[in-house]
């Protein structure tokens, strides 16, 4: 079952922007790593952006640096992904994920997942 719930996906033209949101089904803890992965048909799932809720650490895939920004509002228990200058190669199912350990989170095997939200970018 989904432990996290994503929203904000949609279809846009290249160069436009979208913002994704993620909230837990129950609650989160301040020492969790949370962020976003994506998977396109026929491709491996890849980490996009992440953050540590207990500090200022942020993580980005090289392909999205300078275009995507991860942020969070701990009071609202929400993590966001602002995606600017979208490219067709950004098209994928985007999943929110969380884990207690950095190695498990950014290594691609987080313990907690959402069901995904589709992002489609047309040229």
N, C-alpha and C positions, 0 to 999 in steps of 0.2 A: 504494500500500500504506500501511497505518497505521504511522506512526512513533511514536505514543503510544498507550497502552492505558488506557482509562477503566473504572472499576467503581463500584458503589455505588448505581446507579439503582434505581428501583422504584416501586410504587404506594402512596400514602399518602393520608390524609384531610387536608383543610385544617387548618392550624394545627400539623401535625406536622413532623418534621425528617428530613433525610437528609444523609449525608456522602458526597461523591464523592471518588475518588482517581484520580490519574493518574501513570503511570510511563512513562519512555521505553522504546522497543524496544531501544535500544542504550545511550546515555548522554547526558548534558546537560553544558553548560558554565555557569560561574558568571555569565556576562554575558548569558544568555538572558532574554527576557521569556516567561513562561508563564502560562496561565490558561484560562478557560472561556468558550465561546460557546454559544448555544442557538438552536434553530430549531424553531418549531411549524409544522404543516401550513398552507400558504397564507400564511405570514409570512416576512419577511426574517430572515436570520441576524443576531443581535445579540451584542455583547460583554456578558458578565455580570460577570466579575471577572478581574483579572490581577495579576501581581507581577513584580518584577525580582529575579532570583536573586542578583544581585551587591549588593543593598542592601535597604532597607526600603520601597521604593515599592510601593504597592498602588493598584489601580484598581477602581472599581465603577460599574455602571450605576445611575442614579438610582432605578430601580424596585426595586433589591435592597438599597440602603444601609440599614444598621441591622438587616437580617435575615440576610444572607449574609456569611460571612467566609472569605477565602482565606488559606491558610497553606502552609508547605512545611517539609519536613525534608530538608535537603541531604544529610545522611549517608545517608538511606534513598532519596535520589533520587526523592522523591515530592512532589506538589503536591495539596492538599486543598481542597475547597469544602464548608464547613459551611453548610447551608441550614436556617434556622429559620423558624417561622411561615409555612410554605409556603401559597401561594394557588393556586387553579385556574389563574390566568393564568401561573403558573410552569411549567405542563406543557409539555414540549418534549423534543427530543433534545438532550442536552448533550454538547458536544465539547471535549476538551482540545486546546490549541493552543500553539505556541511559535514565536518568531522572534527573530532577532538585533537587529532594529530596532524601536523603539517605534512609529514611523509605520506600519510594515507590520503589526505585531501589533494594536494597538488600532484601526487603520484598517480592519480586517476582512479582511486578506489575509495571514495568517501562512503561513510556509513549511511548517510541520510540523503534522500533524493526527492525531487519533485517529479511530476508527470511530464513536464516540458511545455514550452510555448513556441509556436512556429514563427520564424522570421524569414521572410522572402523578400529579396532585393532584386529588382528588375533593372536591366541595363537600358 
